[in-house]
Amino acid sequence: MELKTIGLTKKFGSKTAVNDLNLTLTNGVYGLLGANGAGKTTLMRLLCSIQSPTSGKIVLNGKNIAGLGEKYRTLLGYLPQSFGYYPDFTALDFLLYVSALKGLNEKNARKTSKELLEAVGLSAESRHKIKTFSGGMKQRLGIAQAMLGDPRILIFDEPTAGLDPKERVHFRNLISAFARNRIVILSTHIVSDVEFIAEEIIMMKSGQMIHFGKPQEITSEMDGQVWECMVPSAYAEKYAASFHTSNLRNTDRGETILRIISDRPPMENAVRVQPNLEDFYLFYFKGDTEE
């Protein structure tokens, strides 16, 4: 399966949210990174055919999705940042309802819904009303509904929002297992989530793609520019503010380890370390404003 954007552009008045994007996706997991306002959500809504492009097109296996209509939408599984649900529905009833909207037959819908509730750890709550769920539980239910109908293209917008660290690990494992022979696009601000499971990283800024490649290929551009320095904890904030600091970690000896991005050793005791995707992200998006 091949999904391509060709000159894809979306404007809202004078603002260009996605600008002349040319992208080719095949089966695999793609991490979509960028600060708020970079155009990630607009891109995902275009890929889901929720919005129409101002210019350019999206093609699936050589065919414009605008002409595929419902045939294309049956291939999609989508989890937006905030998904709608009926609070008095139980988890199982909600999945059966979404299954009906997707045109699944009742027997398969019931079997698949129970399997998905098991997969996201909600079997014990399947008969509980959604209004009693925590934020993390609602998010897991949202992940389950996106997987209904065995979609060939899965698009997740901030899927790990509200999940605790254990739930995030479970979600990453679930996506890795589910991603075989599918195109999976995962947008998140939690860089470690995509660093672990994404085969390719799409990095957007101001509506444009600024980087596309494997995580190790992208981070290799910063080889020799990431350092760790030990400083007294009492002065850690002062030092951190003086440099482009991507992380700090306190020790039990009254000292703090600063992780600093710099093209030269920032201090005498600086030790060069291997860059990671979070270093790269912070380097490119430091100072970008939030929506």
N, C-alpha and C positions, 0 to 999 in steps of 0.2 A: 504494500500500500504506500502511495506517495501523495502527500498533501503539500501544495505549493502556494505561496503568495507571490503575485507578480505585480510589482508597482503598487502594492496595496497602500491606499491613503484614505484616512478618515478625518474630516474636518468638522468642527462644531463652531459655526460662525467664523471668526478670525483665528481661532485656535486649531492647530493641526495636532491631533492626538496620536495618529500613526502616519508616518511620512515616508512614502515610496519604499515600502518594505518588500524585499525579495528574500524568500526563505523557503528551503526545501526540507520537509520532514518525512522520515520513513519510520518503520517500526522501532520503538525504543522509548526511553524516558528522557524528556527534555526539561531542564530547569529554567524557568523564566525569572530573571532577576532585574531589579531596577527600583529606584526610589519611587515613592508615591508621586503620581503625575507623569511617570515615564511613558505611559501608554499601554501598560500590560493588560489591564482589564478591558480596555477598548479592543485590543488585539484578540483577546479571548472571546469577546462578544461577537466580533466579526467572524471568527472561526466557527462559532456556534450558530451563525446565521441569524443572530438576534438583532444585529445591526447590519446595514448595507454599506458598502464602501462608497466614498465620494468618487474615487477613481481606482483603477486597478481591479484585480480579481483574485479569487481563491479557486484553485482547481484540485480536484481529487482524481488521481489516476488519469489526468489529462482532460477531465470534464469540469466545466465551470459549475460550482456548487449552486449558483443562482438558478441553473436549469434543472438541477437534480431534485430540488424541493424536498418533499417528504422522504424520498429515498436516502438523501444525505442525513436528514435529522434522525432517522432510525439508527444510524451508525454512531450517534453521539451519546456520551454520558457527561453531564456538566454539573459541577458544584460551584455556584457563585459564592461571593463573600458572605452574603446573607440569603439563605434559601427560605422560601415560604413553606409553612406547614399549618395544619389545623391543630390547635393546642389540645382539643378534646379527643383527637384521634389517638389510638394506641400506636406504638411503633410498628406493629405488624399491619394494622389497618392502613397506616400511612403508606407503607411499601406496596400493599395491594392496590391502593388507590393510584399511586404513581404507575404501577404496572398496567392498570387498566388504561391510563392515559397514553401509555406507550404501545398499547394494543397487544399485550401479552395475554395468552389464554389463562384462565383461572387456575387450572391445575399446575401448570409450570410456574405461574406467578407465586403461588403459595409455597411451592417447594423452594424456588430460588430465594424468596424473601426470607424464609427461615434460615437458609444457608448463609445468606449475607448478614443477617443479624448475629449468627454464630461467629462469622468471620470478623465482625467489628466489635465483638464482645458485648452484645446487647440481648442475647437469648433470654436471660433471666428477666429482662425488663420488657419483653416483647408485648405483654398485655398491659403495660403501664401507659398512662396518658403522657403525651409529649410535654405537656405543661409542667409535669413533675420532674423533668430531666434537667440535669446540670448543663452548662454551656458545652462542656466536652462531650457529653452524651448526645446532645443535639447535633454536634458536628460529626460524630461517628455515624449517626443516622443519615446525615446528609451525604456522607461518603458512600453508604450503602445504597441510597436511592440513585446515585450517579452510576453505580455499577449494574443496575437493573437492565435487562435486555441484552446482556453480553455485548456492550458497545465496542466498536473497533477503534474509536477515537475517544479518549478520556481527557477532560479538561478540568483541572482543579484550581480554583482561585482562593489562595490562603487556606488550604484544607486543614492545616495543623493549628489554626488559631483556636485557643481555648483548650487545647490538649496538653496534659501534663507530660513530662519527659518520657515516662513509660509508655503512654499512649502514642506519642510521636514515634517511638521506636517500632511499636506494633504497626502503625500506619505505614512506615517506610517498608517494613517487611511485607506487608499486604500488597503494596503497590509493586514492589519488585517481583512478587509472585504473579501478580495479575497482569503485568506489562508484556508478557510474551505475545508476540504477533499483534501488538497494538501500538498505536501512537498515544503516548501519555505526555501531557503538558502540565507542569506543576509550577504554579507561581506562589512565592512565599517570601516573607522578609526574614525567615529563619534560615540563614544560609546553610547551616549544617545539614538541614533536611535534604536539600538538593545535592549537596556535596557528596553525601553517602550513596544516593541512588541514581542520580542523573548521569546518563551517558554523554549528554551534550548540554552545554550551557548557552542560553540565549540571553544576552545582556542588553537592555534597552535604556536609552537616555533621551529625553525630549522627543519621544516618538520615533526614534531611529534605533536600529540595531548597531551597537558599537563593538560587540564581540560575539563570536559564535565558535564554539569548539569544545573539546573535551576539557574537563576541569583541570587536569594536569598540564595541558597545553596552555590554557589561559594563565594559570598561576605561574608558569615558568617565565613569563614576561617580567616577573618581579624578582627573579633570582638575584640574590646579592643585595636586596633592598629592605629586608626585614631582619630586625635585630631584637635581642632580649637583653635588658639591662637591669641590674639589681640596685635598688635605691632604698634609703631609710623610709619606712612607711609614713613617718611624720611629714616627709617632703614629697610623697608620691603624687599628690594632686598637682603640686606646683610643677614638678617635672613633666607630668602627663600633659599639662596645658601648654608646655613649651615645645612639644614635639607632636608629630602626627602619630598619635598613640592608638593602636587598634585594640589593645586589651591590657588589663593589669591583673595581677594575681598576688594576693597576700600570702606570706609564709608565716610559720609559727615562730620565727626568729626576729620578728619586728621589722622585717624587710618586705619590700614589694618588688615583684618582677614586672617590668614594663615591656610590652611588645610594641616596638616602634618601627614605622615605615620611613626610611631615609636612604638616599643614594650614597651616604657616607656614614661611618660609625658615629652615632650620636653622643656617645660617652666613651671614656677610656676602657671601661669594663664591658663594652658591648660585644655580644656574641652573635654571629650571623646564624639565622635559623631558616628552615624551609618555609616558604610562603604558603598560605592556604587560601581558600576561596574567600573567606571572610576578610582577610587582609586586602585582597584584590577589590572586593566590593566597597570596603570603607575608603580605599584609596580613590576610587572613581566617584563615589557619591558623598564624600565628606562635604558638608555645607549645603547639600541639596535640601530645599524646603519641603516640608510635609504638606499634604493637602488638608 
